[in-house]
Amino acid sequence: MIIDVHGHLGPWFFSGNDASTGQDNVRLMDAHGIDVQLVSSVEAVNYDPESGNQALASAIADEPRLLGMLVIDPRELALAERQLESLPSTFVGAKIHTHYARTSPRSGAMADALRLCAAAGLPVLVHTWEAEVVELAETVARVDDVRVIAGHMGGPGWRRSPSAVERTDRLWLEPCWSHAPAGRIRWVLDRVGPERLVFGSDSTLIDPGVTLGAVRAARLDAEEERRVFHANAIEIFGDRVVPGS
Amino acid sequence: MILDCDLLVGRDLDTARRQRPAELADTLREVGIDGGAVASLRALSFHARSGNREAHEAAVAHGWLAVVAVDLRDPLGAEAEILAAREAGIRLVRLAPERQGIPPAAPRVRLLARIATESGATILAEGALPSVAPAFVGLGANVVFLDQHFYDLGEFILLSRDEPGFHASTRLLGAPGAWETLLEHAGVERLVFGVRSGWYEISSVLERFHALGLDDVERALVGHGNLERLAGPR
């Protein structure tokens, strides 16, 4: 069973990527054996959470294998609070992007956004790049009860990720990246343990095969595979992410 | 009449602020600006086709000039948008390499500028002149540099001798004498009134426009005529 905690739904602005509907997500999931995908709205991340989150709710309403991640811009917490008040049951978590929301993981605004998510009982996927993975961990450690996945586990800063998970036991690492340096996943797994790595693909921006290939190249044992591909996700998000639930 | 060559509607990622067309129209009315050339932040940030539709609808609703904004992260889509603009009779194309994380020196910027020029469009270019101008040099392009700063005014004037289609927006020409220097050395046809109304302090530019002492002909060219010439017939 594979649960993908890092998906997106909507059109991308890169030439040659025509994925734009939920059916496109499902087609890629089927091609790679992914059972459930947690998706955030491309429109909400790259432009406007007000219109984007709303559009995502409609787009996944009839697609039980896609579950929503509410995009929160830490500079617009009032909007996030309003959207949380009427959050559809198809949403299981939140997504915060540091770059597009122009918000550092170290900032007070990020801490406030994480508090809001903790109060709502929503785990959060936060984009991290380079040192942000450690900076995010430090903020997570200061916010009670929040559970956070460090998206991309720092991207090119992946060697910092073990240092990040040392700072709090409420941070997990998610490894998707358009690059796949040899040995990266095994290097991280051996340092953080299988309890702290959770699979994500960044589909439909990146074909799921890129990160799946990188993870499989680490030759996971049975327990690592169980943890990384689904058990950790269920532990973080609950039974709602179990296929068919 | 005064037209702003640099109108933007939608949500701005840098500030998380929104400006809807009706709000912009109210703002323009309050300060005595009669309209301008409107582009969509949705098109620049997320989705060119639907954003350009939004800009076109705003232009029709408020009597503004429509601008087609392209996404340089999608060069093939950008080419399609430029060609669609030609078919629709829209002659203003906005390029924003830095906003979209594309180096202005990337080949796609120059290639798309060439396509836009060959299709008869005027390019509204974001970005500092020293960064973005090389993409347009030698193409015979009509360009309005929307972020032309007075720091780089001398470079603009030198360039303008070889580039009859290069124009500067007024927004960042805030140094004493900057407008006058440009008018003296490049000519009144090269200065285009631009503020980015609603996102930038309009009075900072509008007061200079009123205080400059332009005669009626110059005032008409800078205030609206140059932009209308570049935009072509409506």
Interface residues (C-beta under 8 A of the other chain):
Chain A: P11 F13 F14 S15 G16 V42 E43 N46 Y47 D48 E50 D73 R75 E76 Y100 A101 R102
Chain B: G10 R11 L13 D14 A16 R18 L41 R42 S45 F46 H47 A48 D71 R73 D74 P75 L76 G77 Q100
